[in-house]
Amino acid sequence: MTKLENPVLMATIGTAQGLRGEVRVRSYTADPTALGDYGHLYSEDGRVFEILEIREAKNMAIVRFRGINDRNAAEALNGLELFIERDNLPDEELEEDEFYYADLEGLEAVDEAGKSYGTVSAVYDFGAGDLLELKGPGRRPALIPFSEAAVLEIDLENGKILIDPQAAGLIENPDDSRRAPPHKGK
């Protein structure tokens, strides 16, 4: 059993596919079949998974792992998350303005005046655009859009992101506080 020091979620196993032990996998890589390029994958409980075969099917991958040889074994993996160590991600392929979502977690969200709105605790993608979850002491968690309007700058070296709290929906627009006059009906 292997425990990772800085795990990065790479995929989630879904339902079984066929009778030979294949599974559907939601890969969090740009190309679903690139999941096979990272070597062994690890579950949170330390199990190691080696990909023997991988092929693309729509927006997911169909994977056969070593030691998973029948449908029953494949069904037992449903919902299992697979990770790699952060150090195994290739940094040299990133452009200057690119980064891994895992690197955003723990960054402090501040506005131009330096006011803190918490730290990034997670990055979510529910299909309508990425969201950053901010958590801070004495605050309820808040979700903000991960857009150019809301997140102005990402400074990995100093551990901060610069946000526009109004565009992020953390403060109200003063113009929106005006109420419309009551409607007079007949």
C-alpha positions in Angstrom: 0.0 0.0 0.0 1.3 3.4 -1.0 0.2 6.7 0.5 0.8 9.8 -1.6 2.2 13.0 0.0 0.7 15.5 -2.4 -2.1 13.6 -4.3 -3.7 15.0 -7.5 -7.0 13.6 -8.6 -6.7 12.2 -12.1 -9.8 10.1 -12.6 -12.9 8.6 -11.2 -13.9 5.0 -12.0 -17.5 4.5 -13.2 -19.5 1.5 -14.2 -18.2 -1.8 -15.5 -18.0 -2.1 -19.3 -18.5 -5.6 -20.7 -17.4 -8.9 -19.1 -13.6 -8.8 -19.3 -13.1 -6.4 -16.3 -13.0 -3.1 -18.2 -14.4 0.0 -16.6 -15.6 3.4 -17.7 -13.4 6.1 -16.3 -14.0 9.9 -16.1 -10.5 11.2 -16.8 -9.6 14.8 -15.7 -6.9 15.1 -18.3 -7.5 17.1 -21.5 -7.3 14.0 -23.6 -9.0 11.1 -21.7 -6.6 8.5 -23.1 -3.6 10.5 -21.7 -4.4 9.0 -18.3 -2.2 6.1 -19.4 0.8 8.5 -19.7 1.2 9.1 -16.0 2.2 5.6 -14.9 0.6 3.9 -11.9 -2.5 5.4 -10.4 -3.3 5.2 -6.7 -6.5 5.0 -4.6 -6.8 6.9 -1.3 -6.4 3.6 0.5 -3.0 3.1 -1.2 -3.9 0.4 -3.8 -1.9 0.7 -7.0 -3.6 0.5 -10.4 -1.7 -0.2 -13.6 -3.4 0.5 -16.9 -3.1 -2.4 -19.4 -5.4 -1.0 -22.1 -7.1 2.3 -22.6 -9.4 3.6 -25.4 -11.6 6.7 -25.8 -15.4 6.5 -25.8 -17.1 9.8 -26.2 -15.9 12.0 -23.4 -14.5 9.2 -21.2 -12.0 6.4 -21.3 -12.6 2.6 -21.2 -9.8 1.1 -19.2 -8.6 -2.4 -18.3 -6.4 -2.5 -15.2 -4.0 -5.3 -14.3 -5.6 -7.8 -11.9 -9.2 -6.7 -12.8 -10.3 -9.6 -15.0 -14.0 -9.9 -14.7 -17.2 -7.9 -14.4 -17.6 -8.5 -10.6 -14.1 -7.1 -9.9 -14.8 -4.2 -12.2 -18.1 -3.4 -10.5 -16.4 -3.3 -7.1 -14.3 -0.3 -8.3 -17.3 1.9 -9.2 -16.8 5.4 -7.7 -13.2 4.9 -6.8 -11.0 8.0 -7.2 -7.5 7.6 -8.7 -4.6 9.9 -7.9 -0.9 10.5 -8.8 1.8 12.3 -6.9 1.9 16.1 -7.8 5.6 15.7 -8.7 4.7 13.4 -11.5 2.8 16.1 -13.4 5.0 17.6 -16.2 5.6 21.3 -15.5 7.7 21.8 -18.6 4.7 21.5 -20.8 2.8 24.4 -19.2 2.6 27.7 -20.9 3.4 30.8 -18.9 -0.3 31.5 -18.0 -1.2 27.8 -17.4 -1.2 25.8 -14.2 -2.8 22.8 -12.6 -6.0 23.2 -10.6 -4.3 21.3 -7.7 -1.8 24.2 -7.5 -4.7 26.7 -6.8 -5.7 24.9 -3.6 -4.4 26.8 -0.6 -3.9 30.1 -2.4 -5.3 33.2 -0.5 -7.9 35.2 -2.4 -7.3 38.9 -1.9 -8.7 42.1 -3.5 -6.6 45.1 -4.7 -6.7 46.6 -1.2 -5.3 43.4 0.2 -8.5 42.3 2.0 -8.6 38.5 2.3 -11.7 36.6 1.2 -10.4 33.2 2.4 -8.3 30.5 0.7 -9.1 28.3 -2.3 -10.2 25.0 -0.8 -11.4 23.3 -4.0 -12.0 23.7 -7.7 -15.3 22.5 -9.2 -16.6 21.9 -12.7 -20.3 21.3 -12.8 -20.5 21.9 -16.5 -21.3 25.6 -16.7 -17.8 26.9 -16.0 -15.2 26.3 -13.3 -15.8 27.5 -9.7 -13.4 28.2 -6.9 -14.5 27.4 -3.4 -13.2 29.9 -0.8 -13.0 29.1 2.9 -11.9 31.4 5.7 -12.1 31.6 9.5 -15.6 32.7 10.6 -17.0 32.6 7.1 -19.2 30.2 5.3 -17.6 28.7 2.2 -18.3 30.7 -1.0 -18.1 29.7 -4.6 -16.8 32.2 -7.1 -16.6 31.9 -10.9 -13.1 31.0 -12.2 -13.3 33.7 -14.9 -11.1 36.5 -16.1 -13.5 39.0 -14.7 -13.5 37.5 -11.2 -10.0 36.2 -10.9 -7.7 38.9 -12.1 -4.3 37.4 -11.4 -2.8 34.1 -10.1 0.5 34.4 -8.2 1.7 30.9 -7.4 5.0 32.1 -6.0 3.4 34.3 -3.4 0.5 32.0 -2.7 -2.3 34.5 -3.7 -4.9 35.1 -6.3 -6.1 38.6 -7.0 -9.9 38.8 -7.3 -12.5 41.4 -8.1 -15.0 40.7 -5.2 -17.8 42.4 -7.1 -17.4 40.3 -10.2 -16.9 37.3 -8.0 -20.3 37.9 -6.3 -18.8 38.4 -2.9 -20.0 42.0 -2.5 -23.1 43.7 -3.9 -23.0 46.2 -6.6 -24.1 49.5 -5.1 -26.3 50.2 -8.2 -28.2 46.9 -7.6 -29.3 48.0 -4.1 -31.8 50.5 -5.5 -35.3 49.2 -5.5 -37.7 49.6 -8.3 -40.8 51.6 -7.4 -43.8 49.5 -6.4 -46.1 48.5 -9.2 -49.5 50.0 -9.2 -52.1 47.7 -10.4 -55.8 48.1 -11.2 
